[in-house]
């Protein structure tokens, strides 16, 4: 049996395939491989995955792990060793979540693969491997268009009264937050990127408001200018997206693409279905 994992900072989705048919779906809490030691990843797998796999674990022969934080071979090697401490599969591969997105979206075709979720990323994929990559730089220096950055702009505009008064009041009432509580969540508590991304449903619910639409559109345009437009032939290659932000805001994303003369070919909420196709050979 094959075990495929799409690992993000918020959650990990595991799919177990038997004869290329899905026999089990498992969800565990998310993690960033760059932030954990081999022992911590091994313990995580033992605590969260092995109990759900049960007796099926002994039948897993191939494992394909795509994860946030798998930025280089050293991290991927750490992940492989941690997995092997728990599962005795003959083949264990660990790759970046960006390669997972590219394989999911494009298969063996060339194009530009993008992630827009809590974070953001992009690459040029030649149908086999990533050949060009603009560093996303994280939500402080980059991650344009991501949930974290959209949330950062929204909260900043609310607290600095850059949005119409009724929208500012509506946001504060809906999330029951005061400015001091917001500042504490951002500067004192762990994983502020998750908190920032958690307020983006407000943008979606109020996307018809001109000020909100403008905020989202400008941020997506920034993603195209600072990332997609850096790749050769971006106007003629298919530009594909995976991630909750891309999926839910697709009309505005397409508006931003048109402004940069780019063509969006595919938008999927998660990469897992595409990865199932890729590793099933169809």
C-alpha positions in Angstrom: 0.0 0.0 0.0 1.0 3.6 -0.6 0.8 6.4 2.0 0.7 10.0 0.7 1.0 12.9 3.0 0.2 16.6 2.4 1.7 18.4 5.4 1.0 22.0 6.2 1.4 24.1 9.3 -2.3 23.8 10.1 -3.0 20.2 9.4 -1.6 17.0 7.7 -3.8 15.0 5.4 -2.7 11.4 4.9 -4.2 9.1 2.3 -3.7 5.3 2.2 -3.9 3.7 -1.2 -4.4 0.0 -1.9 -4.1 -0.9 -5.6 -4.4 2.9 -6.2 -7.8 3.0 -4.5 -8.3 5.2 -1.4 -8.9 3.0 1.6 -8.3 5.5 4.4 -8.2 9.2 5.0 -6.4 10.5 8.1 -6.1 14.0 9.4 -3.5 15.0 12.1 -2.4 18.4 13.4 0.0 20.4 11.3 3.7 21.0 11.8 6.6 22.6 10.0 9.5 20.1 9.6 12.1 22.9 9.7 11.1 23.7 13.3 11.2 20.2 14.7 14.0 17.7 15.5 14.0 14.1 14.2 12.9 12.9 17.7 10.0 15.3 17.8 8.8 14.4 14.3 9.1 10.7 15.2 7.1 11.2 18.4 4.5 13.2 16.5 4.0 10.3 14.0 3.8 7.8 16.8 1.2 9.8 18.8 -1.0 11.1 15.9 -0.6 8.8 12.9 0.2 5.3 14.1 -2.9 4.9 16.3 -5.1 5.8 13.3 -3.3 3.5 10.9 -3.5 0.6 13.2 -2.8 -2.8 11.7 -2.7 -1.3 8.2 0.7 0.2 9.1 2.5 -3.1 8.5 1.2 -3.2 4.9 2.6 0.2 3.9 5.3 -0.3 1.3 5.7 3.2 -0.2 5.5 6.6 1.5 5.4 10.0 -0.2 5.6 12.9 2.2 5.2 16.5 1.0 5.7 19.0 3.8 6.0 22.6 4.8 9.5 23.3 6.0 11.1 20.7 3.8 13.4 23.3 2.3 16.5 21.3 1.7 17.9 17.8 1.6 18.9 17.9 5.2 15.4 18.5 6.4 14.0 15.9 4.1 16.5 13.4 5.4 15.4 14.2 8.9 11.8 13.6 8.0 12.6 10.3 6.3 14.5 9.0 9.3 11.7 10.0 11.6 9.2 8.2 9.5 11.4 5.1 9.3 11.5 4.9 13.1 7.7 4.2 12.9 7.1 2.6 9.6 9.2 -0.1 7.8 8.2 0.8 4.2 10.6 -0.2 1.4 10.4 3.3 -0.1 10.2 6.6 1.8 10.4 9.9 0.0 10.2 13.4 1.6 9.8 16.5 -0.5 8.7 20.1 -0.2 5.1 21.1 -0.2 5.9 23.2 -3.2 6.9 20.1 -5.3 3.8 18.4 -4.0 1.7 21.4 -5.3 3.5 21.3 -8.7 3.0 17.5 -9.1 -0.6 17.8 -8.0 -1.5 20.7 -10.3 0.6 20.0 -13.4 1.5 16.3 -13.3 4.1 15.9 -16.1 3.4 19.2 -17.8 5.4 22.4 -17.4 3.9 25.5 -15.8 3.9 27.8 -12.8 2.6 26.3 -9.6 1.5 28.5 -6.7 0.4 28.0 -3.1 -2.0 30.5 -1.6 -3.1 29.4 1.9 -2.0 30.6 5.3 1.4 31.2 3.5 2.3 31.7 -0.1 4.8 30.2 -2.5 5.5 29.7 -6.2 7.8 28.0 -8.7 8.4 27.2 -12.3 8.0 23.4 -12.8 9.3 21.7 -16.0 7.1 18.6 -15.7 9.7 16.7 -13.6 11.2 19.1 -11.1 11.3 22.6 -9.9 13.7 24.6 -12.1 13.1 28.2 -10.8 11.8 29.5 -7.5 11.2 33.0 -6.0 11.6 32.8 -2.3 8.3 33.7 -0.5 10.3 35.2 2.4 7.5 34.6 5.0 4.7 36.7 6.1 6.9 39.5 7.5 9.0 40.1 4.3 6.8 38.5 1.7 4.0 35.9 1.4 2.0 38.3 -0.7 -1.6 37.2 -1.1 -1.5 34.7 1.7 -4.0 34.4 4.5 -1.5 35.7 7.0 -0.7 38.8 4.9 -4.3 39.5 4.0 -5.2 39.3 7.7 -2.2 41.5 8.6 -3.5 44.2 6.2 -7.1 43.9 7.4 -6.2 44.2 11.1 -3.8 47.1 10.4 -6.4 48.9 8.4 -9.0 48.4 11.1 -6.8 49.6 13.9 -5.6 52.6 11.9 -9.1 53.5 10.7 -8.3 53.1 7.1 -11.6 51.3 6.3 -15.0 52.8 6.5 -16.2 53.2 10.2 -19.0 50.7 9.8 -16.6 48.0 8.6 -14.2 48.7 11.4 -17.0 48.4 14.0 -18.4 45.3 12.3 -15.0 43.6 12.5 -14.4 44.4 16.1 -17.9 43.3 17.1 -17.7 40.1 15.1 -14.3 39.0 16.5 -14.9 40.4 19.9 -11.4 41.7 20.1 -9.9 44.9 21.4 -6.7 46.4 20.1 -4.6 45.3 23.1 -5.8 41.7 22.7 -4.9 41.8 19.0 -1.4 43.1 19.7 -0.9 40.4 22.3 -2.0 37.7 19.9 0.4 39.0 17.2 3.5 39.9 19.3 3.3 37.7 22.4 1.7 34.4 21.5 3.1 31.7 19.2 2.2 31.3 15.5 0.8 34.8 14.9 0.6 33.8 11.2 -2.3 31.4 12.0 -4.1 34.1 14.0 -3.7 36.7 11.2 -5.0 34.1 8.7 -8.0 33.3 10.9 -9.6 36.7 10.3 -9.7 36.3 6.5 -13.3 35.0 6.4 -14.3 38.6 7.2 -12.8 39.6 3.9 -14.7 37.0 2.0 -18.0 37.8 3.6 -17.6 41.5 2.8 -15.8 41.2 -0.6 -18.5 43.3 -2.3 -17.5 46.3 -0.2 -15.3 48.4 -2.4 -12.6 48.9 0.3 -12.4 45.2 1.0 -12.3 44.2 -2.6 -9.6 46.7 -3.3 -7.5 45.4 -0.3 -7.7 41.8 -1.6 -7.2 42.7 -5.3 -4.1 44.8 -4.6 -2.6 42.0 -2.5 -3.2 39.5 -5.3 -1.7 41.9 -7.8 1.3 42.1 -5.6 1.6 38.3 -5.6 1.7 38.3 -9.4 4.1 41.2 -9.7 6.6 40.0 -7.0 6.4 36.3 -7.7 4.7 35.0 -10.9 6.0 37.8 -13.2 9.6 36.8 -12.2 9.3 33.6 -14.2 10.1 33.5 -17.9 7.1 33.1 -20.2 4.7 33.6 -17.3 2.2 35.1 -19.8 2.1 32.0 -22.0 2.6 29.2 -19.3 -0.4 27.9 -17.3 -0.5 29.4 -13.9 -2.0 27.0 -11.4 -3.0 27.5 -7.7 -3.7 25.3 -4.7 -4.8 26.5 -1.3 -7.8 27.8 0.6 -7.2 31.5 -0.2 -6.9 30.8 -3.9 -9.9 28.6 -3.9 -12.3 30.9 -2.0 -11.2 34.1 -3.7 -10.8 32.8 -7.2 -12.8 35.6 -8.9 -10.6 38.3 -7.4 -7.5 36.2 -8.1 -8.5 36.0 -11.8 -9.1 39.7 -11.9 -5.5 40.2 -10.6 -4.1 37.7 -13.1 -5.9 39.5 -16.0 -4.3 42.8 -14.9 -0.9 41.2 -15.4 -1.8 39.4 -18.6 -1.5 36.0 -17.0 -3.8 33.0 -17.4 -5.0 30.9 -14.5 -5.5 27.3 -15.6 -6.3 25.4 -12.4 -7.4 26.3 -8.8 -7.7 23.5 -6.3 -8.4 23.8 -2.6 -6.0 21.1 -1.6 -3.3 19.1 -3.5 -4.3 15.7 -2.3 -6.5 14.6 -5.2 -3.9 15.6 -7.7 -1.2 13.8 -5.7 -3.4 10.6 -5.7 -3.6 10.9 -9.5 0.1 11.5 -9.8 1.2 8.5 -7.7 -1.5 6.3 -9.2 -0.2 7.0 -12.7 -3.4 8.3 -14.2 
